């Protein structure tokens, strides 16, 4: 839908249960302790605080040391393995490509079973666009009933940056408004009232109100940049006479005066 499927890769891993992860953590620490002085500073610190995070270290020397480390999947239970294999079969059937990365972990202890990341190589070091996983025991830890759960976080700024990098920004993002309200002079309360009226009566209408001041010329440039179909221009004279200047930006560029009580019907006819 967004046109980025060829630029991102789904990485998957299974962390098993907290018990299997504890067994693996002990084996990983035992492997790394004799190599501690060769680890980077962050990994040395994590060796006592959160050793699993060493697995996704970005330091190439640390990654080289991990080549012979114990593998997490050798420690997880059969049930967790079966769950992960079923997930992979579902993705295969759905035609969703993925890469199993046994060094993919999450920074929070409440994750279990599946963890995932959507990553890209188009944004340099900041390559994770979306990440999450299962946390079946979290609700119970917080005092609730056992409740299987899954969640994720998405870097919206990174997603937009990726779209821009790929020149794949959809029209729905480029076009941020149908109607752009330009306010000139001391008319802001009135302009905002018109905006709310339009939103109430036409919920699907995208209305942007300029609230940052600036000259009429600059506001009109922003109205055009928003890709709005119509600009509503409200100045102090319009306020006194209950009028709104309407400019049909995308149609023919014409401008006309409309009574404020008639603006709703005018917009319905011209959007």
C-alpha positions in Angstrom: 0.0 0.0 0.0 2.8 2.4 0.9 5.1 1.2 -1.8 8.0 0.4 0.5 7.8 -3.4 0.5 11.0 -3.8 -1.5 12.9 -1.5 0.8 12.1 -3.2 4.1 12.8 -6.7 5.6 10.9 -8.5 8.3 13.2 -10.0 10.9 11.9 -12.6 13.3 13.1 -14.5 16.3 11.6 -16.5 19.2 12.7 -15.7 22.7 10.9 -18.7 24.2 9.6 -18.3 27.8 11.2 -16.4 30.6 12.5 -19.8 32.0 14.2 -20.8 28.8 15.6 -17.3 28.3 17.1 -17.4 31.8 18.9 -20.7 30.9 20.2 -19.1 27.8 21.3 -16.0 29.5 23.4 -18.0 31.9 25.0 -19.9 29.0 25.7 -16.7 27.1 27.3 -15.0 30.2 29.5 -18.0 30.8 30.6 -17.9 27.2 31.3 -14.1 27.2 32.9 -13.7 30.6 36.4 -14.9 29.5 36.1 -12.5 26.5 35.0 -9.5 28.5 38.0 -7.4 27.8 37.5 -7.9 24.0 33.9 -6.6 24.2 33.0 -3.0 23.4 32.2 -0.7 26.4 28.4 -1.0 26.0 28.5 -4.8 25.9 30.8 -4.9 29.0 28.2 -3.0 30.8 25.3 -5.1 29.5 27.1 -8.3 30.5 25.9 -7.8 34.1 22.7 -5.8 33.4 21.1 -7.2 30.2 23.4 -9.7 28.5 20.9 -10.6 25.7 21.2 -7.0 24.3 24.8 -7.8 23.5 23.4 -10.0 20.7 22.2 -7.0 18.7 25.4 -4.9 19.3 26.3 -2.8 16.3 30.0 -3.2 17.0 31.6 -5.5 14.3 34.3 -6.8 16.7 31.6 -7.8 19.2 29.6 -9.5 16.5 32.7 -11.4 15.4 33.1 -12.7 19.0 29.5 -13.9 19.0 30.0 -16.2 16.0 30.7 -19.1 18.3 28.2 -18.1 21.1 25.4 -20.5 22.2 22.3 -20.2 20.0 19.1 -19.1 21.7 16.9 -21.6 19.7 18.9 -24.5 21.3 17.4 -23.5 24.7 13.7 -22.7 24.0 11.0 -25.2 24.7 9.3 -27.4 22.1 6.0 -25.5 22.6 7.7 -22.2 21.8 9.5 -23.8 18.8 6.1 -25.1 17.5 4.5 -21.7 18.0 7.3 -20.0 16.0 7.2 -22.6 13.2 3.4 -22.1 12.9 4.0 -18.4 12.5 6.5 -18.9 9.8 4.1 -21.2 8.0 1.4 -18.6 8.1 3.8 -16.0 6.7 4.8 -18.4 4.0 1.2 -19.0 3.0 0.5 -15.3 3.0 3.6 -14.7 0.8 5.3 -12.4 3.4 9.0 -12.7 3.2 11.1 -12.8 6.4 14.5 -13.4 7.8 15.1 -15.4 11.0 17.6 -13.5 13.1 18.6 -15.4 16.3 20.3 -12.3 17.5 17.2 -10.2 17.5 16.1 -9.4 21.0 14.1 -6.7 22.7 15.3 -4.5 25.5 12.4 -5.3 27.9 12.2 -8.5 30.0 8.5 -9.0 29.6 8.7 -10.1 25.9 8.3 -13.8 25.2 7.9 -16.0 22.2 7.9 -14.0 19.0 9.8 -10.7 18.5 10.1 -8.9 15.2 11.5 -5.8 13.4 10.9 -4.3 10.1 14.2 -2.9 9.0 15.6 -1.0 6.0 19.1 -0.3 4.7 18.0 3.0 3.1 18.3 5.2 6.2 21.8 4.4 7.4 22.3 3.3 11.0 18.7 4.2 12.0 17.2 1.3 10.1 14.4 0.0 12.3 11.1 1.3 11.1 8.7 -0.9 13.2 9.4 -3.3 16.1 7.5 -5.3 18.7 6.5 -8.8 19.8 4.5 -10.9 22.2 4.3 -10.3 26.0 1.9 -13.0 27.2 2.8 -12.5 30.9 2.8 -8.7 31.2 -0.8 -8.2 32.2 -0.5 -10.9 34.9 2.7 -9.2 36.2 0.7 -6.0 36.6 -1.9 -7.8 38.7 -4.4 -8.7 36.0 -5.6 -12.0 34.7 -3.3 -14.0 32.3 -3.8 -12.3 29.0 -1.9 -13.1 25.8 -0.8 -9.9 24.2 1.2 -8.5 21.3 2.3 -4.9 20.5 4.6 -2.8 18.5 6.0 0.7 18.1 6.6 2.4 14.8 8.9 5.3 14.1 6.5 7.6 12.2 9.3 10.1 11.4 11.5 7.2 10.0 8.6 5.9 8.0 8.0 9.4 6.4 11.7 9.8 5.8 11.8 6.4 4.1 8.8 7.4 1.9 10.6 10.6 1.0 13.9 8.8 0.3 12.1 6.3 -2.0 10.1 9.1 -3.6 7.0 7.1 -2.7 5.0 9.6 -0.7 1.3 8.7 -1.3 -1.1 11.4 -2.4 -3.0 10.9 0.9 0.1 12.2 2.7 1.0 14.9 0.2 -2.6 16.2 0.2 -3.0 17.3 3.8 -6.1 19.5 3.4 -9.2 19.9 1.3 -9.9 23.4 2.7 -7.2 25.8 3.9 -8.3 28.8 6.0 -6.2 31.9 5.6 -6.6 34.5 8.4 -5.5 38.1 8.0 -5.7 40.5 10.9 -7.5 40.0 14.2 -9.9 37.3 13.1 -8.6 34.1 14.6 -11.5 33.2 16.9 -13.9 33.7 14.0 -11.7 31.6 11.6 -11.4 28.8 14.1 -15.2 28.8 14.6 -15.7 28.4 10.8 -13.2 25.6 10.8 -15.0 23.7 13.6 -18.3 24.3 11.9 -17.0 22.7 8.7 -15.5 19.7 10.6 -18.8 19.1 12.5 -21.0 19.3 9.4 -18.6 17.5 7.0 -16.6 15.0 9.1 -14.7 13.6 6.1 -13.5 17.1 5.1 -9.8 17.8 5.9 -9.6 21.4 7.1 -6.4 23.2 8.0 -6.4 26.5 9.8 -3.4 28.8 9.6 -2.6 29.9 13.1 1.0 31.0 12.8 0.6 34.5 11.6 2.5 35.7 8.6 1.6 37.7 5.5 -1.3 37.0 3.2 1.2 36.0 0.5 3.0 33.5 2.6 -0.3 32.0 3.9 -1.5 31.5 0.3 1.8 29.8 -0.5 1.1 27.4 2.4 -2.5 26.9 1.2 -1.2 25.9 -2.2 1.5 23.6 -0.7 -1.1 21.8 1.3 -2.7 20.8 -2.0 -6.1 22.1 -0.8 -8.9 22.4 -3.3 -10.3 25.6 -1.7 -8.8 28.5 0.3 -11.1 30.4 2.6 -9.7 33.9 3.1 -10.9 35.8 6.1 -9.8 39.4 7.0 -11.2 42.0 9.2 -13.5 43.5 6.5 -14.9 40.0 5.9 -15.5 39.6 9.6 -17.5 42.9 9.8 -19.7 41.9 6.8 -20.1 38.2 7.6 -18.3 37.3 4.4 -15.7 34.8 3.3 -13.5 35.2 0.3 -13.3 31.8 -1.5 -10.5 30.9 -3.9 -10.8 27.8 -6.0 -7.1 26.9 -6.1 -7.3 23.7 -8.0 -10.2 24.4 -10.2 -9.7 27.7 -12.1 -8.1 30.0 -9.5 -11.2 32.1 -9.4 -12.2 34.0 -6.3 -15.6 35.0 -5.1 -17.4 36.3 -2.0 -19.7 33.9 0.0 -21.9 34.7 2.9 -20.6 32.8 6.0 -24.1 31.2 6.4 -23.8 29.8 2.8 -20.2 28.5 3.0 -21.2 25.0 3.9 -23.3 24.5 0.8 -20.7 26.3 -1.4 -18.0 23.8 -0.3 -20.3 20.8 -0.8 -20.8 22.0 -4.4 -17.2 22.6 -5.2 -15.2 19.9 -3.4 
